[in-house]
Each structure stands twice: as C-alpha cells, then as structure tokens.
C-alpha cells in the first residue's frame, strides 16, 4: 500500500513540475516565432543582397543575440510592471479593509447583489467572505477591480523568451554555419528555407496547442508569416544591392 502511495506521489509530483513549466509554453512559442522569423528575414535579405556566407553569419548572430536580448528584456519588464500594478492595488485593498471596513463590506454586498444573491443567503455569503481578510481581498481584486494575479515569474518569462528566441532563431543559420566550417554543395538558401520550414512547423504546432486552435491553422499562419517576412527582406536586399552598385 505504501509503495502504491509512493508511486502516486511521484506521478503527481512529475505532473506538478510539467504543469509548472507548461505555464511558460506561451512565452516559448512567441519567442520562438519572433526568433525564427526575424533571423530568417535577415538571412533572406543578406542572400538577396548577394552577401558572402561569413557576412550572413555575422549579421544573423548579431540579430539573434541583440533582438533576443531586447525581446526578453521587454517581456520581463512587461510582466514585472503587471505584477507591480497588481501588488499596488492589493496593498490598497488591505489598507481599505483595515481602515474603512464598513465601506468594503458594503462593496462586497453590492457585488453579490449584482450576482443575484439576496436576503439571508446574501448576508451569509458576505459574512463568510469578510471573516477572512485574504479571501476578502481576493474577492475585491477579482470582482471589483477585475484583476487576476499572474503567478508566473517575470525572470522566468524573460529567460524562456530569450532561450526560445535563440534555439528556434538559430535554425535558419545552421546551414551557413555548417558551410563555413565544411563547405556544402548546392543552394544554401534553399536548404536553409527547408530547415526553417521545419522550425515553423514545430513552433506552429506548439502555437496551436497553446491557443487551442486547429494545428493546421497554427502551422499555416506561422509559415505564411515567415515566408512573407523573408520575401520582403529578400527583395529589399536585392533592390538595395542593385541600387548601390548601379
């Protein structure tokens, strides 16, 4: 019996760890999309301009690190700002409960009147909520201010965004890095495009999972976005190369 219990605890513990990391899957998806799209666009623009492999690698990695860092800092600051904003209003609610409890009790009553409660049941609900300060504040935050606390760490949000930007954004560069170390026969941009397509396929599937939408829709949207960005970059690069060298 104890062995079964121990195995159940291990299973629930593993599920807890997975669900904790799964909470950051959205950040991984959107960081990966941005990394893959922007890096592939840089590669396409460089190819359109007829730049050498070494230059493509320099521009690609410069974009990968600089944009990835910028995006992760933006994600961190946005999450931290939301957390600070929530904490400020939560502190205010605690202060109001401590200093003007009658007003706060009446606000709870008004909230539940609007939900359809009345009479003795209403008073019982109000009394139950107001007997616990934390529960009271939670109700005020959700029902009065319509604010829900995000338990995700701003540091983790920034870190996951940066990691996914690097990992997925590296895919369009793999062919050129390999060619630089050991020359490859054939059309490098074609190979890079195929690899990037697989990258978009993976991130599109994850996107559909996060958004609970059709996997086909998620994949096609991501592929279209990447192809459009690459096409614009390629033709802009080709146009500028001709303009400069004409």
C-alpha positions as CSV (number, residue, x, y, z in Angstrom):
1,X,0.0,0.0,0.0
2,X,2.8,2.4,0.9
3,X,4.6,1.6,-2.3
4,X,1.5,2.4,-4.3
5,X,1.1,5.7,-2.4
6,X,4.8,6.5,-3.0
7,X,4.4,5.9,-6.8
8,X,1.3,8.1,-6.8
9,X,3.2,10.9,-5.1
10,X,6.0,10.6,-7.7
11,X,3.5,10.8,-10.5
12,X,1.7,13.8,-9.1
13,X,5.0,15.5,-8.4
14,X,6.1,14.9,-12.0
15,X,2.7,16.3,-13.2
16,X,3.2,19.3,-11.0
17,X,6.6,20.0,-12.4
18,X,5.3,19.6,-16.0
19,X,2.4,21.9,-15.4
20,X,4.6,24.5,-13.8
21,X,6.8,24.6,-16.9
22,X,3.9,24.3,-19.3
23,X,2.7,27.7,-17.9
24,X,5.6,29.2,-19.8
25,X,4.9,27.5,-23.1
26,X,3.2,30.6,-24.5
27,X,6.4,32.6,-23.9
28,X,8.5,29.9,-25.6
29,X,6.2,29.8,-28.6
30,X,6.1,33.6,-29.2
31,X,9.8,34.0,-28.5
32,X,10.5,31.2,-31.0
33,X,8.2,32.6,-33.7
34,X,9.9,36.0,-33.4
35,X,13.4,34.4,-33.4
36,X,12.8,32.3,-36.4
37,X,11.0,35.0,-38.4
38,X,13.5,37.8,-37.8
39,X,16.6,35.6,-38.3
40,X,15.3,34.1,-41.5
41,X,14.4,37.6,-42.7
42,X,18.0,38.7,-42.0
43,X,19.3,35.7,-43.9
44,X,16.9,36.3,-46.8
45,X,17.8,39.9,-47.1
46,X,21.5,39.1,-47.0
47,X,21.1,36.5,-49.7
48,X,19.1,38.9,-51.8
49,X,21.9,41.4,-51.5
50,X,24.5,38.8,-52.6
51,X,26.5,38.8,-49.4
52,X,29.1,36.1,-48.5
53,X,28.4,33.3,-46.0
54,X,30.7,35.0,-43.4
55,X,28.7,38.2,-43.6
56,X,25.4,36.3,-43.4
57,X,26.7,34.6,-40.2
58,X,27.8,37.8,-38.6
59,X,24.6,39.6,-39.4
60,X,22.5,36.6,-38.4
61,X,24.2,36.1,-35.0
62,X,24.2,39.8,-34.3
63,X,20.5,39.9,-34.9
64,X,19.9,36.7,-32.9
65,X,21.7,37.9,-29.8
66,X,20.7,41.6,-29.9
67,X,17.0,41.0,-30.8
68,X,16.7,38.1,-28.5
69,X,18.1,40.1,-25.5
70,X,15.9,43.0,-26.4
71,X,12.7,40.9,-26.6
72,X,13.5,39.1,-23.3
73,X,14.1,42.3,-21.5
74,X,10.8,43.7,-22.9
75,X,8.9,40.5,-21.8
76,X,10.5,40.7,-18.3
77,X,9.7,44.4,-17.8
78,X,6.1,44.0,-19.1
79,X,5.5,41.0,-16.7
80,X,7.1,42.9,-13.8
81,X,5.1,46.0,-14.5
82,X,1.9,43.9,-14.4
83,X,3.0,42.3,-11.2
84,X,3.8,45.6,-9.5
85,X,0.5,47.1,-10.7
86,X,-1.4,44.2,-9.2
87,X,0.6,44.4,-5.9
88,X,-0.1,48.1,-5.6
89,X,-3.9,47.6,-5.8
90,X,-3.7,44.6,-3.5
91,X,-1.9,46.6,-0.8
92,X,-4.6,49.3,-1.2
93,X,-7.4,46.8,-0.7
94,X,-5.7,45.6,2.5
95,X,-5.4,49.2,3.7
96,X,-9.1,49.9,3.0
97,X,-10.2,46.7,4.8
98,X,-8.1,47.7,7.9
99,X,-9.2,51.4,7.8
100,X,-12.7,51.6,6.3
101,X,-14.1,48.1,6.7
102,X,-17.8,49.2,6.6
103,X,-17.4,50.6,3.1
104,X,-15.6,47.4,1.9
105,X,-18.3,45.2,3.4
106,X,-20.9,47.2,1.5
107,X,-18.9,46.8,-1.7
108,X,-18.9,43.0,-1.2
109,X,-22.6,43.1,-0.6
110,X,-23.1,45.1,-3.9
111,X,-21.0,42.6,-5.8
112,X,-23.1,39.7,-4.7
113,X,-26.4,41.5,-5.1
114,X,-25.4,42.0,-8.8
115,X,-24.8,38.2,-9.0
116,X,-28.4,37.6,-7.9
117,X,-27.9,36.9,-4.1
118,X,-30.5,38.4,-1.7
119,X,-31.9,38.1,1.8
120,X,-30.4,35.8,4.4
121,X,-28.2,33.9,1.8
122,X,-26.7,37.2,0.7
123,X,-25.8,38.1,4.3
124,X,-24.3,34.7,5.0
125,X,-22.1,34.9,1.9
126,X,-21.0,38.4,2.8
127,X,-20.2,37.4,6.4
128,X,-18.3,34.3,5.2
129,X,-16.1,36.3,2.8
130,X,-15.4,39.1,5.2
131,X,-14.4,36.8,8.1
132,X,-11.1,36.0,6.3
133,X,-9.0,39.1,5.2
134,X,-7.2,37.3,2.4
135,X,-10.4,35.8,1.0
136,X,-11.9,39.3,1.3
137,X,-9.1,40.9,-0.7
138,X,-9.2,38.2,-3.3
139,X,-12.9,38.8,-3.9
140,X,-12.3,42.6,-4.2
141,X,-9.4,42.1,-6.6
142,X,-11.3,39.7,-8.9
143,X,-14.9,41.0,-8.7
144,X,-14.4,44.8,-8.1
145,X,-11.1,45.5,-9.9
146,X,-11.3,42.6,-12.3
147,X,-7.7,41.8,-11.7
148,X,-6.2,38.3,-11.5
149,X,-2.7,37.7,-10.3
150,X,-0.3,36.0,-12.7
151,X,1.9,33.7,-10.6
152,X,4.5,33.3,-13.4
153,X,7.9,34.7,-12.5
154,X,8.9,37.8,-14.6
155,X,12.5,36.4,-14.6
156,X,11.4,33.1,-16.0
157,X,9.2,34.8,-18.6
158,X,12.2,36.8,-19.8
159,X,14.6,33.8,-19.6
160,X,12.2,31.4,-21.5
161,X,11.6,34.1,-24.2
162,X,15.4,34.6,-24.7
163,X,16.1,30.8,-24.8
164,X,13.4,30.1,-27.3
165,X,14.4,33.1,-29.4
166,X,18.0,31.6,-29.6
167,X,17.0,28.0,-30.1
168,X,14.4,28.4,-32.8
169,X,16.1,31.5,-34.3
170,X,19.3,29.5,-34.8
171,X,17.6,27.2,-37.3
172,X,17.9,29.4,-40.3
173,X,21.6,29.9,-39.5
174,X,22.6,26.2,-39.2
175,X,23.3,25.6,-43.0
176,X,25.5,28.7,-43.2
177,X,27.5,27.8,-40.0
178,X,28.0,24.3,-41.3
179,X,29.0,25.6,-44.8
180,X,31.5,27.9,-43.1
181,X,33.1,25.0,-41.2
182,X,32.8,22.5,-44.1
183,X,31.6,23.7,-47.5
184,X,28.3,22.3,-48.7
185,X,27.4,21.7,-52.3
186,X,24.1,23.2,-53.6
187,X,21.8,26.1,-52.9
188,X,22.4,27.1,-49.3
189,X,19.4,29.3,-49.1
190,X,17.1,26.5,-50.3
191,X,18.5,24.2,-47.6
192,X,18.1,27.0,-45.0
193,X,14.5,27.6,-46.2
194,X,13.6,23.9,-45.8
195,X,15.1,23.7,-42.3
196,X,13.3,26.9,-41.3
197,X,10.1,25.4,-42.7
198,X,10.5,22.6,-40.2
199,X,11.2,25.1,-37.5
200,X,7.9,26.9,-38.3
201,X,6.1,23.6,-38.4
202,X,7.3,22.8,-34.8
203,X,6.5,26.2,-33.4
204,X,3.2,26.3,-35.3
205,X,2.1,23.0,-33.7
206,X,3.1,24.4,-30.2
207,X,1.2,27.6,-31.0
208,X,-2.0,25.7,-31.9
209,X,-1.6,23.8,-28.6
210,X,-1.2,26.9,-26.5
211,X,-4.1,28.7,-28.3
212,X,-6.3,25.6,-28.5
213,X,-6.8,26.1,-32.2
214,X,-6.5,23.9,-35.3
215,X,-3.0,22.6,-35.7
216,X,-3.3,23.2,-39.5
217,X,-4.3,26.8,-38.9
218,X,-1.4,27.3,-36.5
219,X,1.2,25.8,-38.9
220,X,-0.1,27.7,-41.9
221,X,-0.2,31.0,-40.1
222,X,3.3,30.7,-38.9
223,X,4.6,29.5,-42.3
224,X,2.9,32.4,-44.1
225,X,4.3,34.9,-41.6
226,X,7.8,33.6,-42.0
227,X,7.6,33.4,-45.8
228,X,6.2,37.0,-46.1
229,X,8.9,38.4,-43.9
230,X,11.6,36.5,-45.9
231,X,10.2,37.6,-49.2
232,X,10.1,41.3,-48.2
233,X,13.7,41.1,-46.9
234,X,15.0,39.2,-49.9
235,X,13.6,41.7,-52.5
236,X,14.6,44.7,-50.4
237,X,18.1,43.3,-50.1
238,X,18.3,42.7,-53.9
239,X,16.9,46.1,-54.7
240,X,19.4,47.9,-52.4
241,X,22.3,45.9,-53.8
242,X,21.4,46.9,-57.3
243,X,20.8,50.5,-56.3
244,X,24.2,50.8,-54.6
245,X,26.1,49.0,-57.3
246,X,24.4,50.7,-60.3
